Each structure stands twice: as C-alpha cells, then as structure tokens.
Amino acid sequence: SVNAHASEQNLETDRAREKSIFKFYQRMLAVRKQCSALRYGEFENHSGEKNAFVFTRTYQKERVLVVCNYEEGQTIVPPSGQWRLVLTNGVAKEKEKEWVFEPYQVAVYVEK
C-alpha cells in the first residue's frame, strides 16, 4: 500500500528542499570523505553517563569530535581543544565551556 502522504513526502520533494534528509546525508558523506580521522582514526568514547553518544577519532594530526544527542536541552562539556563546527542538523549553541544540543541533533567538529 502507498503512504497517504506520498505526494508530499517523497524523494523528489525531499531533494528539492534545502534542509532535506537527503542533502544532510550527502553533506555527511562528503565530510567523511574529507576527514581521514573519521575513516581511519582511533576511537575514544567521551559519552559518560549522559543520554548522548560523544566520541573523538584521531588520525595522525587530525582530530574529529562527533556528538549525537538524544535528549531535550542536553548540555555537553566538550573534550579539551579548539573545535570548529563542520556539520549539524540543528542549531549549535556553543558556550565557552559547555554546549547545548537540541533533541536528536548530530554535530561534527574538527579540531582547529
């Protein structure tokens, strides 16, 4: 059976939208291709007890931080370093020592 919303929710309309799931995955794959650390880097978990998956991957001199948040208003203290946001599906609210994330927000940072 066909979804009742198939005429509005389909690949063609999703690809035409600037903030589509399709375009987010395209950008995510491009970041993965550009960052050797995401493909080959050593994994280090920084999740702690929070309802988020936070990790770094380090390869040679490249270090990448990935935050996958699952909760409303989650506050995360990033690992030490200077970080530059390269990809997110939400609004990055970065304060000096802690960052606040939206529910189900993903963010990828590269160390400066």
N, C-alpha and C positions, 0 to 999 in steps of 0.2 A: 504494500500500500504506500501511497505517496503522502508525505507530510503535508498537512493543511496549509502550511506557510511556505511551501516550496517556491512559490513565485517571488517571495520577498527574501527568503533565506536560502541562497544557493551560491555556488562558487562564482558564477558570473557577477552577481551583485557584490559579493564579498571582495572580489578582486578590484572592483571599481572604487571601493571605499578607501580613503587614506589610512584610517586606523583599523584595518581589517586583520583578522586572524591570519589570513594567507600572507599578507605583507609582513606581519610580525615574524612569522616563521622564515620568510625569505631573509629578513634582516638578521635573525638569529643564526641562520646557517652561514651568512656572509661573515658575521663576527667569528664564528667557529673556524671558518676557513682562514681568516686573517690572524688568529691568535694560536700560535703553536702550543701555548700553555694549556689551552682547552683540549687539545688533541693528545698531547704527549706528557703534560705536566704531572708532577707528583701531587696527589690529592691530600688535603688536610681539612678535616672537619672542624668547623667553628660553631656548630649549632647549639651546643649547650642544652639547656632544658626548655628552650623557647619553642613555640609552635611555628618553627621556620626551619628551612634547610639552608645553612650557610656554609660555604666552603671556599677554599682557595685552591688554585692549581698553579704550580710554579715549574717553569721550564727554562733552563739557562738563566737569562736575566729578566725574563718576562713573568709577571705575576698577575693573575686574574682572580677577582672575587665575584662569586655568584650568590645572590640572595633570592630564595624562593619563600615568600611569606604566605601563611595560611590563615591569618587572624586579623581582625579589625584593629587598627591602631598599634600594631606591633612595633616596639622600639628595639633597635638592634645597635649594639656597640660594635663598630667595625674593627677588624684587626688593625694593628698599627701600620701606618703607611699613608701616603697621599694617593687618593683614589680619584679617577676620572670616569664618570658615567658614560658608557658606550651604548647601552641598550636597556630599555624598560618598557613595560606595558602599562605603566601607571605614571603618577607624578612623584618625582623624587623629592623628599623633604629632608634634606641633609642639614643637620645642625653640627656644631663643632665636634662634639664627642659622641653623638648618637644620631641615628637615622630613624625616621618613622615611615612605615610602609602601609599601603592600603591592603585590604584582603586580596589574596591571590595575585599579588604583584610579584613580578620577577624583575630583577635588576642585575646587570653585568657591569662590573667596573674593571678598569685596567690600572695598575699602579703607575703613577707618573714617574 
